[in-house]
Amino acid sequence: MDPLLALGGVLALVAAATLLGLAWRARQDRYTTVVEAPALTPADLASTVSFGADATLVQFSTEHCARCPGTRTMLANVARSRPGVVHIEVDLTHRADLARRFQVLQTPTTLILDRSGRVRERVGGAPHRAGIIAHLDTLPGSLHANLPH
């Protein structure tokens, strides 16, 4: 095989992998503000856990999601550190109906619900702690604005 042709093939593979990596990274920690969403209840999520008095962090995950365990830990820690905030994880592995209903195209996907159960923010990919806290602080009626981050 021609060494120049082999080198060209390797460079093409590296370029393709780099582009795919950049595209994947751009889809992580992406916040979308949700306008006029209907209020949800725990029953809508097939959850037995009650929503938080101030906010609820709903994490959609699957059994084979590599970033879901880290997201679960981070969201649970945020919820424990913020009075009135609850974290609920919904495993979509055997719940395609919920994935369709909430239009989940990647896991983890996180919904930030206000005190009335309305979806205010949607996060595609693994969120960062600071972003979650900043969005919790902006919820209507939030008492968290003066708490340490």
C-alpha positions in Angstrom: 0.0 0.0 0.0 1.2 3.5 -0.8 2.4 5.2 2.4 1.0 8.5 1.3 -2.5 7.0 0.7 -2.3 5.3 4.2 -1.4 8.6 5.8 -4.2 10.3 4.0 -6.6 7.7 5.3 -5.4 8.1 8.9 -5.7 11.9 8.7 -9.3 11.5 7.3 -10.2 9.2 10.2 -8.8 11.7 12.7 -10.6 14.6 11.1 -13.9 12.6 11.1 -13.5 11.6 14.7 -12.7 15.1 15.7 -15.8 16.5 14.0 -18.1 13.8 15.6 -16.6 14.6 19.0 -17.2 18.3 18.6 -20.8 17.7 17.5 -21.4 15.4 20.4 -19.9 17.9 22.8 -22.1 20.7 21.5 -25.2 18.7 22.4 -24.1 18.3 26.0 -25.4 20.7 28.8 -27.7 22.4 26.4 -30.5 24.3 28.1 -33.8 25.0 26.4 -36.4 27.3 28.0 -39.9 25.8 27.9 -42.7 28.2 27.4 -46.3 27.3 28.3 -45.8 23.7 29.3 -48.7 21.9 31.0 -48.2 21.1 34.7 -47.0 17.6 35.4 -47.8 15.3 38.3 -45.8 12.4 39.6 -48.3 10.0 37.9 -47.3 11.5 34.5 -43.8 10.3 35.1 -44.9 6.9 36.6 -43.2 8.1 39.9 -44.2 7.3 43.4 -42.0 10.2 44.7 -43.8 13.6 45.3 -42.6 16.7 43.6 -40.6 19.3 45.6 -42.3 22.2 47.3 -40.1 24.7 45.3 -38.7 22.7 42.3 -38.2 19.2 40.9 -35.3 17.9 38.9 -36.5 15.1 36.6 -33.7 13.0 35.1 -34.5 10.7 32.2 -31.9 7.9 31.9 -31.4 4.4 30.6 -29.6 1.3 31.8 -26.8 1.7 29.2 -26.2 5.4 29.6 -22.6 6.1 30.5 -23.2 9.6 31.8 -26.4 9.0 33.7 -24.8 7.7 37.0 -22.7 10.9 37.3 -25.7 13.0 36.5 -27.8 11.1 39.1 -25.2 11.8 41.8 -24.9 15.5 40.9 -28.6 16.2 40.7 -29.3 14.2 44.0 -26.6 16.3 45.7 -28.1 19.5 44.4 -31.5 18.5 45.6 -30.2 17.5 49.1 -28.5 20.9 49.4 -31.5 23.0 48.4 -34.6 22.9 50.7 -37.8 22.2 48.7 -36.0 20.6 45.7 -36.5 17.0 44.8 -34.7 14.8 42.3 -36.6 12.1 40.5 -34.9 9.7 38.1 -37.0 8.0 35.4 -35.5 5.0 33.7 -36.7 4.9 30.1 -35.2 1.5 29.2 -38.6 -0.2 29.3 -40.7 3.0 29.0 -40.7 4.0 25.3 -44.1 5.6 25.9 -42.5 8.2 28.3 -39.6 8.7 25.9 -42.0 9.5 23.1 -44.3 11.7 25.3 -41.4 13.8 26.6 -39.5 13.7 23.2 -36.3 12.3 24.8 -33.8 11.8 22.1 -30.7 11.5 24.3 -29.9 10.5 27.9 -29.4 12.0 30.3 -32.1 14.6 29.7 -33.1 16.7 32.6 -36.3 18.7 33.2 -36.4 21.5 35.7 -40.0 21.8 37.1 -41.2 24.8 39.1 -43.3 24.5 42.3 -46.5 24.0 40.2 -45.0 21.1 38.2 -44.5 23.1 35.0 -41.4 22.4 32.9 -39.3 25.5 32.9 -36.0 24.3 31.5 -34.9 21.2 29.6 -31.3 20.1 29.5 -30.0 17.8 26.8 -26.9 15.8 27.8 -25.0 15.8 31.1 -25.7 19.2 32.9 -23.2 21.1 35.0 -24.0 21.8 38.6 -23.6 25.6 38.3 -26.1 25.7 35.4 -28.7 23.7 37.4 -28.3 26.0 40.4 -28.5 29.1 38.2 -31.8 27.9 36.7 -33.2 26.9 40.1 -32.5 30.4 41.3 -34.5 32.0 38.4 -37.7 30.0 39.0 -40.7 32.1 39.9 -41.0 32.3 43.6 -37.5 30.8 44.2 -36.2 31.3 47.7 -32.8 30.0 46.7 -31.3 33.2 45.2 -29.5 34.1 48.5 -28.2 30.6 49.2 -24.5 29.7 48.5 -23.8 27.9 45.3 
